[in-house]
Amino acid sequence: MKEESSRVVITLAVFVGIYVCSGPIIGWKGYDVYLKGMEFLAAVIGAGCYWIGSCKR
């Protein structure tokens, strides 16, 4: 159970890190709903890839 809870915390950190860093990396100053959607989905995909990759089965 402890291992899974650490995976959850790291997965959330990966999600937040990708979501926060994607804006400055892209460099878009204005607000665009499609761009925010792509940032969110990139963070979901990145966190999901970490979650699947960290499974020890």
N, C-alpha and C positions, 0 to 999 in steps of 0.2 A: 504494500500500500504506500509506503514511503517513497519508493521509486516512482510510482505513478504520479504522486503529488508533485514530485520534483519535475517530472516531465510536463505536467500541467503548467507549472510556474515558468519553466523555460519556454514552453510554447507561447504563453501569453507575452513573455518578454520579446520573443522573435516577432510576434504579430505587431506589438507596439513599436518595436525598432524599425521594422520595414515601413509601417504606416507613417511614422514621424519622419523618417529619412527620405521617403520617396518624394515628398514635395520639394525640398531643396535640391535633390538630385535632378529632378525634371526641370526646375528653374522657372516654372510658370508663376507669374505674380498675381494674375487675376483669379477669380473663382469660376470654375467650370464644373458643372455637375457630372459630366462624363469623365473628366479627369479625376475627380474625387472617387467616382465609382471604380475606375481602374486602379487607383491607389488602394482602395479597400480590398478589391479582389486580389491584387498582388500580395497584400498582407495575409489574406486568408489562404492563398495557395502556398505561400512561403511557410506559414505556421503549420499547415496541413502536411507539407513535405517533411518538416522536422518531426512532426508527431508520428508519421508513418515510418520514417527512417530510424527513429529512436526505439522502435519496438524490438524487443529481444526475443522473438519467437523463431 
